[in-house]
Amino acid sequence: MDLLAFAKVIANRIETESARADVPVSVCVIDIHGNGVLMHRMTGAPAFSMEIAERKAYTSALVGLRTAELSALVQPGKDLFPLMGLAGGRFCSMGGGAPLTTDGQRVAGVGISGGTVEQDVSILEGALRETSSTLNAAS
C-alpha cells in the first residue's frame, strides 16, 4: 500500500469538508511508528493549528483511538492519565484525530485543527465517511 497516496486522499477529503464548513484547517498524517507522512495548512488556518494537528495524528497513530474518545480516559484518576505526560507532551486528547486503517490494519493516524473542537470533529468525521464510501466503491 502506498501510504502517501492514501494520506493525500484523506487530506483532499478533509479539505473538501473544511471548505463546506468554511473552516480552514491544518491536516497531518503520521504513520504507526510516529513518522510524518503528510502535513499542510490551508490558507487561513491558524499557524498553531499545525502543531495541534500533528499531536492529534501522532496520538491516534500510536494509541489507535480517536482523540475525542481518549479524552475521557486520560482524566485524573483514570488508567491512562499518565499518558498525557509521556513523549514530551506529544499526545493530545482534543477531538479531531483518528486512526487510519486499511485491510483491517492500523497504518497511520490523521489529525486536523483549525476550528473549534466540535468543528474539527465534524469535519474529520465527514471526511472519513466520504473516504470510506469512495474506497469501498472502488474495491
Secondary structure as the mmCIF struct_conf table of DSSP 4:
data_model
#
loop_
_struct_conf.conf_type_id
_struct_conf.id
_struct_conf.beg_label_comp_id
_struct_conf.beg_label_asym_id
_struct_conf.beg_label_seq_id
_struct_conf.end_label_comp_id
_struct_conf.end_label_asym_id
_struct_conf.end_label_seq_id
HELX_RH_AL_P HELX_RH_AL_P1 LEU A 3 ALA A 21
TURN_TY1_P TURN_TY1_P1 ASP A 22 ASP A 22
STRN STRN1 SER A 26 ASP A 31
TURN_TY1_P TURN_TY1_P2 ILE A 32 HIS A 33
BEND BEND1 GLY A 34 GLY A 34
STRN STRN2 GLY A 36 ARG A 41
TURN_TY1_P TURN_TY1_P3 THR A 43 GLY A 44
BEND BEND2 ALA A 45 ALA A 45
TURN_TY1_P TURN_TY1_P4 ALA A 47 PHE A 48
HELX_RH_AL_P HELX_RH_AL_P2 SER A 49 VAL A 63
BEND BEND3 LEU A 65 LEU A 65
HELX_RH_AL_P HELX_RH_AL_P3 THR A 67 LEU A 70
HELX_RH_3T_P HELX_RH_3T_P1 SER A 71 VAL A 74
BEND BEND4 GLN A 75 GLN A 75
TURN_TY1_P TURN_TY1_P5 PRO A 76 GLY A 77
BEND BEND5 LYS A 78 LYS A 78
TURN_TY1_P TURN_TY1_P6 ASP A 79 LEU A 80
HELX_RH_3T_P HELX_RH_3T_P2 PHE A 81 GLY A 85
BEND BEND6 LEU A 86 LEU A 86
HELX_RH_3T_P HELX_RH_3T_P3 ALA A 87 GLY A 89
TURN_TY1_P TURN_TY1_P7 ARG A 90 ARG A 90
BEND BEND7 MET A 94 GLY A 95
STRN STRN3 GLY A 97 THR A 102
TURN_TY1_P TURN_TY1_P8 ASP A 103 GLY A 104
STRN STRN4 GLN A 105 SER A 113
BEND BEND8 GLY A 114 GLY A 115
HELX_RH_AL_P HELX_RH_AL_P4 VAL A 117 ALA A 138
#
